[in-house]
Amino acid sequence: MPANTVPAAVPVDPKAYLIGAEDVISIRVWKEPENSGQFVVRPDGKISIPLIGEIQAAGLTPEKLSANIAQGLQKVMVHPEVTVGVEKVNSKKYFIQGEVNRPGSYPLVIDTSVLEALVNAGGFREFANTKKIVVLRGSERLKFNYHEVTKGKKMDQNIMVKPGDQIIVP
């Protein structure tokens, strides 16, 4: 998948995925189209919903946010049925730079290994040094040798990518 593109609806688990700032979520209130729509989670982690006002979204699962919105709407509706879905993941990204065909930021929607992340970047350019790939994670520098991993050696290098990781291909 090219950098900065995500399917319209991403496959997230509504019971496990934690909503983050900049995520786009859809809120559907049954038989209440004027209270339904798409919302972008602000940097402060909140969204503004008609009839409720400000409500915390970041750090909650879609299922928990649905329950919180339904609880807020009970003041003005009888048994509101609310569904929350994640339309676009913008809060969880990793970055690939250097000698790859498609450097850039990539959404971290599902568990992704370093090897899978490199595939997402379209593979290597002609002069890439695939034996000296580095994953920067905070203050850590984790080494990744593509040749070893693809030959089934030292597989512990093929770690899962975390939000904010920088994968550098020299």
C-alpha positions in Angstrom: 0.0 0.0 0.0 1.5 3.4 -1.0 2.4 5.8 1.7 -0.4 7.9 3.2 -3.2 5.8 1.8 -5.6 3.7 3.8 -8.7 1.9 2.7 -11.9 3.8 3.5 -12.7 1.4 6.4 -9.8 -0.2 8.2 -10.0 -3.6 9.9 -9.8 -2.7 13.5 -11.1 -4.7 16.5 -13.8 -2.5 18.2 -13.1 -4.2 21.5 -9.3 -3.8 21.4 -8.2 -0.9 19.2 -7.5 2.3 21.1 -8.6 5.5 19.3 -6.0 8.1 19.0 -5.6 11.8 18.0 -6.2 12.4 14.3 -8.1 9.2 13.8 -11.3 9.6 11.7 -14.3 7.9 13.4 -17.9 7.4 12.3 -20.7 7.6 14.8 -24.1 6.3 13.9 -27.1 6.9 16.1 -30.0 4.7 15.0 -32.8 6.7 13.5 -31.0 9.9 14.2 -29.1 11.0 11.1 -28.6 14.5 12.4 -26.6 13.1 15.3 -24.5 10.8 13.1 -21.5 11.5 11.0 -17.7 11.4 10.7 -15.5 13.0 13.3 -11.8 13.7 13.5 -10.3 13.2 17.0 -8.7 16.4 17.9 -5.1 16.6 19.3 -6.6 16.9 22.8 -8.2 13.5 22.3 -11.8 14.9 22.2 -14.6 15.2 19.7 -17.7 17.4 19.7 -21.0 15.7 19.3 -24.4 17.4 18.9 -26.6 17.2 22.0 -23.6 16.1 24.2 -20.8 18.5 23.4 -17.2 17.6 24.2 -16.4 13.9 24.9 -13.1 12.1 25.3 -12.4 9.6 22.4 -8.7 9.0 22.5 -7.6 6.2 24.7 -11.0 4.4 24.4 -12.0 1.5 22.3 -14.8 2.1 19.7 -17.0 -0.1 21.8 -16.4 1.9 25.0 -16.9 5.2 23.2 -20.2 3.9 21.8 -21.3 3.2 25.4 -20.2 6.6 26.6 -22.0 8.4 23.8 -25.2 6.4 24.4 -25.0 7.3 28.1 -24.7 11.0 27.2 -27.6 10.8 24.8 -29.9 9.2 27.4 -30.5 12.6 28.8 -32.4 13.6 25.6 -33.3 10.2 24.0 -34.9 7.0 25.1 -32.5 4.0 24.6 -30.2 5.5 22.0 -28.4 2.9 19.9 -24.9 4.1 19.0 -22.3 2.5 16.8 -18.7 3.8 16.5 -16.4 2.7 13.7 -12.8 3.7 12.8 -12.8 5.0 9.3 -9.2 6.0 9.0 -6.2 5.4 11.3 -4.0 8.5 11.5 -2.7 8.2 15.0 -0.5 5.2 14.6 2.2 5.4 12.0 5.7 4.2 11.2 8.2 5.7 8.9 10.6 4.3 6.3 13.4 6.3 4.8 16.4 5.8 2.7 17.0 3.4 -0.2 13.5 2.0 -0.6 11.1 2.6 -3.6 8.4 4.3 -1.6 9.8 6.1 1.5 7.3 7.8 3.7 4.9 7.3 6.6 2.6 4.2 6.8 -0.4 3.6 8.9 0.1 0.9 11.6 -3.4 -0.7 11.4 -2.5 -4.3 12.0 0.5 -6.1 13.5 3.4 -5.5 11.1 6.9 -6.9 11.2 9.9 -5.1 9.9 10.1 -7.4 6.9 6.4 -6.7 6.1 7.0 -3.0 6.5 9.9 -3.1 3.9 7.5 -4.9 1.5 5.0 -2.1 2.0 7.7 0.4 1.0 8.0 -1.4 -2.4 11.3 -3.1 -1.8 14.8 -1.8 -2.1 16.5 0.6 -4.6 19.6 -0.6 -6.5 22.3 0.5 -4.0 20.5 -0.3 -0.7 22.7 -1.8 2.0 20.2 -4.4 3.1 22.6 -5.8 5.7 22.7 -2.6 7.8 19.0 -1.6 8.1 18.3 0.2 11.4 15.0 0.6 13.3 15.0 3.7 15.5 12.6 3.3 18.4 12.9 6.2 20.8 16.6 6.2 21.9 17.1 2.5 20.8 18.9 1.5 17.6 17.8 -2.0 16.6 19.7 -3.7 13.8 18.0 -5.6 11.0 19.8 -7.7 8.4 17.5 -8.5 5.5 19.7 -11.3 4.1 19.8 -13.1 7.4 16.1 -12.9 8.0 15.1 -14.0 4.5 17.4 -17.0 4.9 15.7 -18.0 8.1 18.6 -16.9 10.3 18.5 -14.7 13.4 14.7 -14.3 13.0 14.6 -12.4 16.3 15.6 -9.3 14.3 12.2 -9.4 12.5 10.4 -7.5 15.4 7.0 -6.0 15.3 6.9 -2.4 14.3 5.5 0.0 16.9 4.0 3.5 16.4 6.6 6.1 15.7 9.3 3.6 14.6 11.7 4.9 12.0 13.1 2.2 9.6 16.2 3.5 7.9 17.7 1.7 4.8 21.2 3.0 4.1 
